[in-house]
Amino acid sequence: MLNFGAAKAIDFLPDEEARAWVATELRMLVSKLGQHASESSWIAAPPKPIPRDLDGLFELMCGVQSRIGQSDVEFALLEQPPDAPPELPSGFVPLGDPSGHLMHTFAREEELVVIVAPAAFRLGTLTLASVARELGRIGLFRARVEPTDEVDREASAELAAIALGLGVWIANGSYVFDNACCGGGCGIDLGSIRAGLSMPEACFALALDGHRRGFYRRTVIRYLGATQSAAAKRSWGFVGRQPELQRELRSAWQKPALAGT
């Protein structure tokens, strides 16, 4: 009888260095975002229908902003011409690195413009992930948070989105980014699209955020795809055995509210 052995189980937990960075950065962002992180609604179920044009996208983003402390933030949407760079009014600069994104935010002093590639509407998972990242980026811009490392700027925007309650959208999108595959038929060159966080890192951050909010695990994982759910379960169990880490995150969350910021 042949015995080829059991397949090695995949461990979705990020390595120690990545865990430490994600936890430290998330704790800092929760503190810096203040009430916007402590009072924000947690948004998991995607709206129906998922937007298929700029008008629907604008309505979605404004609706989410009203729940994450950005109801007073004004922005414009501009569709990027096919196979051409966007033509921005003079003086606008990107917040972070705009390459490899279906959506990206540009600023001129307090004015904001979000550039949207036509492909952003082809796959709902990536639409929501892009919306979450850019709203996280706008949150960083409003709080005047500058990442300590330019390389980590995109990851910080996604962690800010998680701190603002949009972690499910980030985690589900990260799976598509990691695999550069949507399952077929979306027509997006996913090999040229990138994310700041890997899927295990996004799910670890989501687990941290869920613990700091006092959620039950099933409240979070029910909205995730199968692989993301497995990764989130692994991280959830790990974080559950780290009481000091949980206390640090909750402390960062509560201090701004107590200080009235």
TIKOLTOR-406979 format. One record per residue (C-alpha): y, x, z; residue in three letters. Coordinates in nm, 4 decimals, m for minus. Layout:
// residues N
      north       east         up   semi
          Y          X          Z    ALA
...
//
This chain:
// residues 261
      north       east         up   semi
     0.0000     0.0000     0.0000    MET
     0.3328     0.1443    m0.1045    LEU
     0.6194     0.1432     0.1425    ASN
     0.9553     0.2184    m0.0083    PHE
     1.1322     0.1613     0.3204    GLY
     1.3976    m0.0875     0.4139    ALA
     1.7336    m0.0786     0.2404    ALA
     2.0025     0.0853     0.4502    LYS
     2.2415    m0.1686     0.5973    ALA
     2.6058    m0.1389     0.4948    ILE
     2.8448    m0.0686     0.7806    ASP
     3.1797    m0.2239     0.6931    PHE
     3.3608    m0.0736     0.9915    LEU
     3.6319     0.1753     0.8824    PRO
     3.5983     0.5297     1.0115    ASP
     3.7631     0.6337     1.3366    GLU
     4.0739     0.7825     1.1739    GLU
     4.1360     0.4713     0.9637    ALA
     4.0821     0.2430     1.2658    ARG
     4.3301     0.4422     1.4715    ALA
     4.5941     0.4301     1.1970    TRP
     4.5513     0.0578     1.1323    VAL
     4.5653    m0.0274     1.5033    ALA
     4.8700     0.1924     1.5681    THR
     5.0593     0.0680     1.2623    GLU
     4.9787    m0.2976     1.3298    LEU
     5.0891    m0.2640     1.6918    ARG
     5.4181    m0.1078     1.5800    MET
     5.4782    m0.3758     1.3169    LEU
     5.4053    m0.6618     1.5558    VAL
     5.6632    m0.5161     1.7925    SER
     5.9247    m0.4517     1.5210    LYS
     5.8821    m0.7902     1.3539    LEU
     5.9518    m0.9532     1.6899    GLY
     5.9590    m1.3312     1.6963    GLN
     5.8656    m1.3439     1.3298    HIS
     5.5232    m1.2103     1.4313    ALA
     5.4983    m1.3849     1.7679    SER
     5.5999    m1.7307     1.6465    GLU
     5.4584    m1.7336     1.2947    SER
     5.2000    m1.9893     1.1931    SER
     4.8609    m1.8601     1.0938    TRP
     4.7987    m1.9616     0.7314    ILE
     4.4466    m1.9461     0.5946    ALA
     4.3589    m2.2352     0.3655    ALA
     4.5266    m2.1837     0.0255    PRO
     4.7510    m2.4593    m0.0992    PRO
     4.6176    m2.6802    m0.3740    LYS
     4.6782    m2.6395    m0.6533    PRO
     4.7376    m2.2662    m0.6552    ILE
     5.0543    m2.2042    m0.8603    PRO
     5.0226    m2.1439    m1.2323    ARG
     5.3887    m2.0844    m1.3162    ASP
     5.7111    m1.9523    m1.1658    LEU
     5.8224    m2.2925    m1.0381    ASP
     5.4978    m2.3463    m0.8502    GLY
     5.5064    m1.9894    m0.7187    LEU
     5.8621    m2.0299    m0.5932    PHE
     5.7669    m2.3513    m0.4132    GLU
     5.4667    m2.1832    m0.2531    LEU
     5.6620    m1.8796    m0.1355    MET
     5.9443    m2.0885     0.0081    CYS
     5.6931    m2.3085     0.1889    GLY
     5.5230    m2.0075     0.3458    VAL
     5.8556    m1.8491     0.4349    GLN
     5.9497    m2.1585     0.6346    SER
     5.6474    m2.0908     0.8563    ARG
     5.6874    m1.7158     0.9087    ILE
     6.0528    m1.6905     1.0089    GLY
     6.1939    m1.6279     0.6617    GLN
     6.3443    m1.9699     0.5861    SER
     6.6895    m1.8119     0.5641    ASP
     6.5800    m1.5479     0.3115    VAL
     6.6880    m1.6098    m0.0454    GLU
     6.5220    m1.4471    m0.3443    PHE
     6.4875    m1.4929    m0.7180    ALA
     6.1718    m1.4798    m0.9287    LEU
     6.1740    m1.3044    m1.2633    LEU
     5.8779    m1.2975    m1.5004    GLU
     5.7983    m0.9594    m1.6452    GLN
     5.7846    m0.9613    m2.0265    PRO
     5.4360    m0.8877    m2.1644    PRO
     5.3814    m0.5151    m2.2284    ASP
     5.7358    m0.4311    m2.1217    ALA
     5.9070    m0.3236    m1.7980    PRO
     6.1300    m0.5818    m1.6303    PRO
     6.4997    m0.5728    m1.7116    GLU
     6.6731    m0.5834    m1.3749    LEU
     7.0454    m0.6182    m1.3165    PRO
     7.2147    m0.2895    m1.2326    SER
     7.1645    m0.1553    m0.8831    GLY
     6.8270    m0.3084    m0.7938    PHE
     6.5673    m0.0666    m0.6563    VAL
     6.2007    m0.1258    m0.5727    PRO
     6.0934    m0.1643    m0.2125    LEU
     5.8044     0.0800    m0.2210    GLY
     5.6043     0.1754    m0.5274    ASP
     5.6031    m0.1038    m0.7877    PRO
     5.3226     0.0438    m0.9980    SER
     4.9836    m0.1254    m0.9980    GLY
     5.1031    m0.4655    m0.8736    HIS
     5.1089    m0.8136    m1.0209    LEU
     5.4184    m0.8868    m0.8137    MET
     5.6782    m0.6578    m0.6591    HIS
     6.0080    m0.6950    m0.4744    THR
     6.3341    m0.5229    m0.5683    PHE
     6.6552    m0.5166    m0.3644    ALA
     7.0264    m0.4645    m0.4153    ARG
     7.1789    m0.4562    m0.0694    GLU
     7.0699    m0.7980     0.0668    GLU
     6.9786    m0.9504    m0.2707    GLU
     6.6082    m0.9762    m0.3496    LEU
     6.4277    m1.0236    m0.6794    VAL
     6.0497    m1.0546    m0.7099    VAL
     5.9116    m0.9470    m1.0471    ILE
     5.5973    m1.1362    m1.1492    VAL
     5.3543    m1.0233    m1.4183    ALA
     5.2082    m1.3101    m1.6260    PRO
     4.8578    m1.2036    m1.5166    ALA
     4.9468    m1.2950    m1.1563    ALA
     4.8594    m1.6569    m1.2328    PHE
     4.5126    m1.5928    m1.3756    ARG
     4.3216    m1.5539    m1.0493    LEU
     4.4150    m1.7523    m0.7411    GLY
     4.2785    m1.4947    m0.4969    THR
     4.5100    m1.2288    m0.6344    LEU
     4.8020    m1.4719    m0.6545    THR
     4.7752    m1.5392    m0.2813    LEU
     4.7171    m1.1723    m0.1942    ALA
     5.0249    m1.0742    m0.3954    SER
     5.2373    m1.3437    m0.2306    VAL
     5.1237    m1.2297     0.1142    ALA
     5.1979    m0.8628     0.0447    ARG
     5.5462    m0.9323    m0.0925    GLU
     5.6367    m1.1611     0.1976    LEU
     5.5153    m0.8859     0.4288    GLY
     5.7333    m0.6431     0.2352    ARG
     6.0324    m0.8752     0.2747    ILE
     5.9573    m0.8923     0.6468    GLY
     5.9728    m0.5121     0.6676    LEU
     6.2978    m0.5112     0.4703    PHE
     6.4603    m0.7651     0.7028    ARG
     6.3464    m0.5780     1.0144    ALA
     6.4627    m0.2474     0.8624    ARG
     6.1200    m0.0957     0.9200    VAL
     6.0656     0.2283     0.7301    GLU
     5.7037     0.3495     0.7118    PRO
     5.6558     0.6974     0.8533    THR
     5.4621     0.8065     0.5457    ASP
     5.5570     0.7056     0.1911    GLU
     5.1890     0.6987     0.0951    VAL
     5.1324     0.4275     0.3574    ASP
     5.4184     0.2031     0.2439    ARG
     5.1958    m0.0404     0.0528    GLU
     4.9432    m0.0571     0.3362    ALA
     5.2304    m0.1280     0.5773    SER
     5.3460    m0.4214     0.3635    ALA
     4.9954    m0.5679     0.3801    GLU
     4.9709    m0.5092     0.7550    LEU
     5.3068    m0.6822     0.7973    ALA
     5.1645    m0.9807     0.6073    ALA
     4.8672    m0.9834     0.8451    ILE
     5.1018    m0.9699     1.1455    ALA
     5.2886    m1.2689     0.9995    LEU
     4.9695    m1.4758     0.9768    GLY
     4.8595    m1.4138     0.6155    LEU
     4.5616    m1.1909     0.6871    GLY
     4.3013    m1.4092     0.5159    VAL
     4.4896    m1.3869     0.1854    TRP
     4.5133    m1.0077     0.2171    ILE
     4.1452    m0.9681     0.3082    ALA
     4.0173    m1.1883     0.0258    ASN
     4.2357    m1.0092    m0.2259    GLY
     4.1272    m0.6670    m0.1028    SER
     3.7669    m0.7378    m0.2047    TYR
     3.8725    m0.7920    m0.5667    VAL
     4.0903    m0.4801    m0.5582    PHE
     3.8115    m0.2663    m0.4092    ASP
     3.5575    m0.3735    m0.6678    ASN
     3.7992    m0.3975    m0.9621    ALA
     3.6063    m0.7082    m1.0566    CYS
     3.6867    m1.0774    m1.0369    CYS
     3.3412    m1.1911    m1.1422    GLY
     3.4376    m1.2130    m1.5063    GLY
     3.6738    m1.4174    m1.7166    GLY
     4.0110    m1.3537    m1.5496    CYS
     4.1356    m1.1257    m1.8261    GLY
     4.3145    m0.8921    m1.5823    ILE
     4.2880    m0.5148    m1.6121    ASP
     4.1815    m0.4771    m1.2514    LEU
     4.1276    m0.1060    m1.2941    GLY
     4.5059    m0.0648    m1.3050    SER
     4.5730    m0.2862    m1.0015    ILE
     4.5765    m0.1384    m0.6527    ARG
     4.6042    m0.2400    m0.2899    ALA
     4.7289    m0.0541     0.0136    GLY
     4.4341    m0.1376     0.2406    LEU
     4.0694    m0.1127     0.1542    SER
     3.8601    m0.4236     0.2162    MET
     3.7076    m0.2849     0.5417    PRO
     4.0552    m0.1834     0.6637    GLU
     4.1999    m0.5257     0.5806    ALA
     3.9164    m0.7001     0.7632    CYS
     3.9543    m0.4675     1.0629    PHE
     4.3257    m0.5516     1.0769    ALA
     4.2424    m0.9205     1.0453    LEU
     4.0019    m0.8901     1.3394    ALA
     4.2706    m0.7185     1.5466    LEU
     4.5185    m0.9928     1.4628    ASP
     4.2663    m1.2658     1.5402    GLY
     4.1933    m1.1162     1.8814    HIS
     4.5603    m1.0824     1.9700    ARG
     4.6123    m1.4494     1.8836    ARG
     4.3138    m1.5488     2.0967    GLY
     4.1191    m1.7007     1.8067    PHE
     3.7490    m1.7688     1.7917    TYR
     3.5731    m1.5647     1.5267    ARG
     3.4622    m1.8692     1.3295    ARG
     3.8249    m1.9820     1.3014    THR
     3.8907    m1.6778     1.0858    VAL
     3.5727    m1.6043     0.8913    ILE
     3.5270    m1.9576     0.7572    ARG
     3.8035    m1.8877     0.5058    TYR
     3.6661    m1.5538     0.3846    LEU
     3.4343    m1.4704     0.0980    GLY
     3.0782    m1.3652     0.1862    ALA
     3.1340    m0.9882     0.1836    THR
     3.4691    m1.0098     0.3581    GLN
     3.3102    m1.2344     0.6197    SER
     3.0423    m0.9721     0.6900    ALA
     3.3091    m0.7027     0.7218    ALA
     3.5234    m0.9178     0.9500    ALA
     3.2249    m0.9987     1.1738    LYS
     3.1497    m0.6280     1.2119    ARG
     3.5086    m0.5469     1.3042    SER
     3.5384    m0.8542     1.5268    TRP
     3.2456    m0.7392     1.7371    GLY
     3.3837    m0.3868     1.7607    PHE
     3.7317    m0.5005     1.8673    VAL
     3.5742    m0.7378     2.1180    GLY
     3.4313    m0.4340     2.2973    ARG
     3.7728    m0.2624     2.3151    GLN
     3.9664    m0.4455     2.5891    PRO
     4.2376    m0.1770     2.6090    GLU
     4.3062    m0.2108     2.2369    LEU
     4.3377    m0.5870     2.2723    GLN
     4.5788    m0.5496     2.5645    ARG
     4.7988    m0.3086     2.3686    GLU
     4.8266    m0.5487     2.0750    LEU
     4.9054    m0.8470     2.2970    ARG
     5.1634    m0.6425     2.4840    SER
     5.3346    m0.5471     2.1576    ALA
     5.3320    m0.9138     2.0597    TRP
     5.4743    m1.0493     2.3856    GLN
     5.7490    m0.7999     2.4671    LYS
     5.9920    m0.8988     2.1875    PRO
     5.9669    m1.2671     2.2799    ALA
     6.0305    m1.1913     2.6469    LEU
     6.3297    m0.9797     2.5533    ALA
     6.4724    m1.2620     2.3428    GLY
     6.4813    m1.0619     2.0215    THR
//
